[in-house]
Amino acid sequence: MSVKAKYQGLLDLGEQLGIKDGNVTVEGDVLKIKGQAKTPYEKDLMWDKIKQLGGESPSDIKANITVEDDSVYHRHVVKSGESLSKIAKHYYGDAMKYKAIFEANTGILKNPDVIHPDQVLVIPNK
């Protein structure tokens, strides 16, 4: 299996996320990728995929992933059925961190128990 085929899932994820200025080259047995994610969350998704496909310290890939906007962890579009605690669990692994999301969005949220589909919430940095 070629190194590019091994990491095809990563390349597909980069496309799904709309990674900007993407550049992929193969030098010998090493895949070199470069690009810019919109947020730290998307950069983390890319690194998680690298570790999933190549292990904790892969030697067959070199990645340079920068971030366009590191003032926030991510911007989340609310979907039907979501709550701040569910969103906090997704991004932070801790539902109780919903308060941090609420505090970061007091300009559009008046009550942490009331959010609406299609609202764009700031997910503050960890």
C-alpha positions in Angstrom: 0.0 0.0 0.0 1.4 3.4 -0.9 1.7 6.1 1.8 -0.8 8.2 -0.1 -3.3 5.4 -0.1 -2.7 4.8 3.7 -3.6 8.4 4.4 -6.5 8.7 1.9 -8.9 9.1 4.8 -6.9 12.2 6.0 -6.9 13.7 2.5 -10.7 13.1 2.3 -11.2 14.8 5.7 -9.1 17.8 4.5 -11.4 18.1 1.5 -14.5 17.9 3.6 -13.3 20.5 6.0 -12.2 22.8 3.2 -8.6 23.0 4.2 -7.1 26.1 2.4 -3.8 26.2 0.5 -3.6 22.4 0.6 -0.5 20.8 -0.8 0.2 17.1 -0.8 3.5 15.6 -2.0 5.3 12.2 -1.6 9.0 12.2 -1.1 10.3 8.6 -1.0 8.1 6.8 1.6 7.0 10.0 3.3 3.7 11.9 2.7 4.1 15.6 3.1 0.9 17.7 3.7 0.4 21.4 4.2 -2.7 23.4 4.7 -4.7 25.9 6.7 -7.6 24.8 8.9 -10.3 27.4 9.8 -10.1 26.7 13.6 -8.1 24.8 16.2 -10.9 22.3 16.4 -10.5 21.4 12.7 -6.7 21.2 13.1 -7.3 18.8 16.0 -9.5 16.7 13.8 -6.8 16.5 11.2 -4.2 15.4 13.8 -6.6 12.9 15.3 -7.0 11.3 11.9 -3.2 11.2 11.4 -2.9 9.3 14.7 -5.8 7.0 13.8 -4.2 6.1 10.5 -0.5 6.2 11.4 -0.2 5.6 15.1 0.9 8.0 17.8 4.3 8.9 16.2 4.1 8.1 12.5 7.4 8.4 10.6 5.8 8.2 7.2 4.0 11.6 7.3 5.0 15.2 7.8 2.2 17.6 8.4 2.2 21.4 8.6 -1.3 22.5 9.5 -1.8 26.1 10.4 -5.0 27.8 11.7 -6.8 30.8 10.1 -8.6 31.9 13.3 -7.2 30.9 16.7 -9.3 33.4 18.6 -11.9 30.7 19.2 -11.8 26.9 19.3 -14.6 26.6 16.7 -17.8 28.1 15.5 -20.7 25.7 15.8 -23.9 25.8 13.9 -26.7 24.5 16.2 -28.7 21.5 14.9 -32.2 20.5 16.0 -32.2 18.6 19.3 -28.8 19.9 20.6 -28.2 21.5 23.9 -25.3 23.5 25.3 -24.3 20.5 27.4 -24.4 18.2 24.4 -22.2 20.6 22.4 -19.8 21.0 25.4 -19.5 17.2 25.6 -18.7 17.1 21.9 -15.9 19.7 21.9 -14.5 19.4 25.4 -15.5 15.9 26.5 -17.3 17.5 29.5 -21.0 18.4 29.4 -20.5 20.7 32.4 -18.4 23.1 30.4 -21.6 24.3 28.8 -21.2 27.4 31.0 -18.1 28.5 29.1 -20.0 28.2 25.8 -22.9 30.2 27.3 -20.6 32.9 28.6 -18.9 33.3 25.2 -22.3 33.7 23.5 -24.2 36.1 25.9 -24.6 38.5 22.9 -27.1 36.0 21.3 -28.1 33.8 24.2 -30.2 34.9 27.2 -30.7 31.5 28.8 -28.4 28.5 28.7 -31.4 26.2 28.3 -32.7 27.9 25.1 -30.8 27.6 21.8 -32.2 27.4 18.3 -31.2 25.6 15.1 -28.9 27.5 12.8 -27.6 29.8 15.5 -23.8 30.1 15.2 -22.1 29.7 18.6 -18.6 30.5 19.5 -16.8 27.6 21.1 -14.1 29.2 23.3 -10.6 27.9 23.4 -10.0 25.2 25.9 
